[in-house]
Amino acid sequence: MSFGCHADGGYRTRAHIMCQSRLCHWGSQICEGSVAAPSCFPRWEEAAPYRRRRACSCASSSVLLTEDRHPRDRREVPGRSVRHARRERDDVPRGLDLGALRSVESPAVRWTVHVCYAQPMKIAILGPGGIGSTFAFQLARAGHDVTVIARGARLAHLEREQAIVKKNGERAAVRVQGALDPATEWDLVLVTVLASQVDAVLPALAASAARTIMFMFNTFEPLDRLRDAVGPERAAFGFPAILAWLDDGVLTTRIVTRGPLLTPVSDPAWARVFTAAGIPTVVEPDMQGWLRTHAAFVVPGMIASVRAHERRAGISWSEAMALARASDEGFRLVRQLGDAIVPAAMVTYSRVPTVATAALLWAMSRSPSIRRTGAAGPGESRTLIDMMSAVAPDHTRALLAVRP
Ligand SMILES: NC(=O)c1ccc[n+]([C@@H]2O[C@H](COP(=O)([O-])OP(=O)(O)OC[C@H]3O[C@@H](n4cnc5c(N)ncnc54)[C@H](OP(=O)(O)O)[C@@H]3O)[C@@H](O)[C@H]2O)c1
């Protein structure tokens, strides 16, 4: 893989570092050759010259600068020394290797530059619908070895194209298979089928030699069942903060890149890889709480979008109120089951008055892109309400009343 770092530095002068990691995909640009420092290190220029640990915004390279001579620097940041740098170097997360170690001299200071960079990963994506295709596209573009496992019309389309094709004409080459090869030691199998479809693939996942199996879809069931099915030591969970769909196999996608609701995953190393691939991802240790909270939040929205899609018109106010009552009930249920409402932004949303939730749903059903997601049909909202009802049959009356 091509990778490089050029640095020249000095006290009171800026260090200029160029990220040449092939995995650098910040701002949809693969940084190669002589891309100027600010585009790979947008915050670098703001940093005082003696601030020494900088990560490229692509997150696929990380640079550690250690100044080991200048007295002023030592005074301002006590305890930070080459020894400290070595300790940090040892903390390089899984999936990142230590690259180069260089010294750069200037009259005032000597910088030691450590560069960490990401390795291309072998990734299978099981279920390349809108979400799986978005991950496949981003990860393949970021330099990873991506195989998509598809079926039916989607498999035929992918076999023809040998690529994920986006509406704007962009393509990312991927390998295509009709079944998960059990012998391959995938670094990651990302499972992006629907919750109602996962049982059919569990035997293949359990038999696979994959190192990590990450489930990424809406669900309300206890995560232990999936964890136990593939082995707790390699199970991971996530959820896409992405809006995506396929039209005749062609992908339209919008990735949430800022705000409080970024893509959460349970595994820090994969959070880094996804972020590096242009899907800003945060680590969420309580994915069960997160997913249950999200189900309570999203089910009324899903039903509103399905109705609006079918009618080509927004929902009525009384429908919006019934859905808002179902939303309140869903959040109450999450608390009753002993799960936390996460992330923090959702705590605020869960306390919004019913009438405000209704207004939001009413307005949302008039948004063309939300309405477009209703084309997926009522299946997933039914599955989620049934899962909620299965764990607490006496506490889901309002939800069952709106079940499509
Ligand atoms: N799309 C979004 O904007 C969005 C946003 C946030 C969250 N999510 C969530 O993310 C999850 C995935 O959503 P999605 O929109 O990508 O769903 P989707 O378009 O239905 O994609 C699922 C894909 O998996 C395939 N599949 C199912 N079983 C398979 C198997 N055994 N072998 C191979 N392929 C298989 C499906 O094929 P078939 O079509 O043949 O069944 C389909 O292509 C859902 O839980 C959804 O709620 C979606």
PDBQT file of the ligand as one rigid body, heavy atoms in Angstrom, charges set to zero:
ROOT
HETATM    1  N1  LIG A 501     -32.133   2.247   4.168  1.00  0.00    +0.000 N 
HETATM    2  C1  LIG A 501     -32.035   3.197   5.081  1.00  0.00    +0.000 C 
HETATM    3  O1  LIG A 501     -32.090   4.389   4.771  1.00  0.00    +0.000 OA
HETATM    4  C2  LIG A 501     -31.827   2.834   6.521  1.00  0.00    +0.000 A 
HETATM    5  C3  LIG A 501     -31.514   3.838   7.423  1.00  0.00    +0.000 A 
HETATM    6  C4  LIG A 501     -31.238   3.515   8.728  1.00  0.00    +0.000 A 
HETATM    7  C5  LIG A 501     -31.352   2.208   9.124  1.00  0.00    +0.000 A 
HETATM    8  N2  LIG A 501     -31.674   1.235   8.234  1.00  0.00    +0.000 N 
HETATM    9  C6  LIG A 501     -31.771  -0.136   8.718  1.00  0.00    +0.000 C 
HETATM   10  O2  LIG A 501     -30.688  -0.891   8.216  1.00  0.00    +0.000 OA
HETATM   11  C7  LIG A 501     -31.118  -2.225   7.958  1.00  0.00    +0.000 C 
HETATM   12  C8  LIG A 501     -30.859  -2.555   6.487  1.00  0.00    +0.000 C 
HETATM   13  O3  LIG A 501     -31.633  -1.648   5.708  1.00  0.00    +0.000 OA
HETATM   14  P1  LIG A 501     -31.672  -1.665   4.124  1.00  0.00    +0.000 P 
HETATM   15  O4  LIG A 501     -32.500  -0.501   3.734  1.00  0.00    +0.000 OA
HETATM   16  O5  LIG A 501     -30.329  -1.798   3.568  1.00  0.00    +0.000 OA
HETATM   17  O6  LIG A 501     -32.505  -2.999   3.869  1.00  0.00    +0.000 OA
HETATM   18  P2  LIG A 501     -32.704  -3.749   2.494  1.00  0.00    +0.000 P 
HETATM   19  O7  LIG A 501     -32.594  -2.771   1.377  1.00  0.00    +0.000 OA
HETATM   20  O8  LIG A 501     -33.922  -4.592   2.615  1.00  0.00    +0.000 OA
HETATM   21  O9  LIG A 501     -31.400  -4.661   2.416  1.00  0.00    +0.000 OA
HETATM   22  C9  LIG A 501     -31.309  -5.956   2.925  1.00  0.00    +0.000 C 
HETATM   23  C10 LIG A 501     -30.677  -6.761   1.843  1.00  0.00    +0.000 C 
HETATM   24  O10 LIG A 501     -30.296  -8.011   2.379  1.00  0.00    +0.000 OA
HETATM   25  C11 LIG A 501     -30.620  -8.994   1.414  1.00  0.00    +0.000 C 
HETATM   26  N3  LIG A 501     -30.685 -10.299   2.023  1.00  0.00    +0.000 N 
HETATM   27  C12 LIG A 501     -31.537 -10.759   2.952  1.00  0.00    +0.000 A 
HETATM   28  N4  LIG A 501     -31.262 -12.029   3.255  1.00  0.00    +0.000 NA
HETATM   29  C13 LIG A 501     -30.202 -12.403   2.483  1.00  0.00    +0.000 A 
HETATM   30  C14 LIG A 501     -29.467 -13.579   2.322  1.00  0.00    +0.000 A 
HETATM   31  N5  LIG A 501     -29.763 -14.683   3.018  1.00  0.00    +0.000 N 
HETATM   32  N6  LIG A 501     -28.457 -13.601   1.439  1.00  0.00    +0.000 NA
HETATM   33  C15 LIG A 501     -28.148 -12.501   0.727  1.00  0.00    +0.000 A 
HETATM   34  N7  LIG A 501     -28.817 -11.335   0.826  1.00  0.00    +0.000 NA
HETATM   35  C16 LIG A 501     -29.833 -11.279   1.699  1.00  0.00    +0.000 A 
HETATM   36  C17 LIG A 501     -31.959  -8.518   0.904  1.00  0.00    +0.000 C 
HETATM   37  O11 LIG A 501     -32.331  -9.204  -0.263  1.00  0.00    +0.000 OA
HETATM   38  P3  LIG A 501     -33.904  -9.335  -0.646  1.00  0.00    +0.000 P 
HETATM   39  O12 LIG A 501     -34.269  -7.984  -1.167  1.00  0.00    +0.000 OA
HETATM   40  O13 LIG A 501     -33.911 -10.417  -1.650  1.00  0.00    +0.000 OA
HETATM   41  O14 LIG A 501     -34.655  -9.669   0.615  1.00  0.00    +0.000 OA
HETATM   42  C18 LIG A 501     -31.618  -7.044   0.678  1.00  0.00    +0.000 C 
HETATM   43  O15 LIG A 501     -30.928  -6.863  -0.519  1.00  0.00    +0.000 OA
HETATM   44  C19 LIG A 501     -32.603  -2.255   8.336  1.00  0.00    +0.000 C 
HETATM   45  O16 LIG A 501     -32.768  -2.703   9.642  1.00  0.00    +0.000 OA
HETATM   46  C20 LIG A 501     -33.017  -0.826   8.220  1.00  0.00    +0.000 C 
HETATM   47  O17 LIG A 501     -34.108  -0.466   9.043  1.00  0.00    +0.000 OA
HETATM   48  C21 LIG A 501     -31.922   1.519   6.936  1.00  0.00    +0.000 A 
ENDROOT
TORSDOF 0
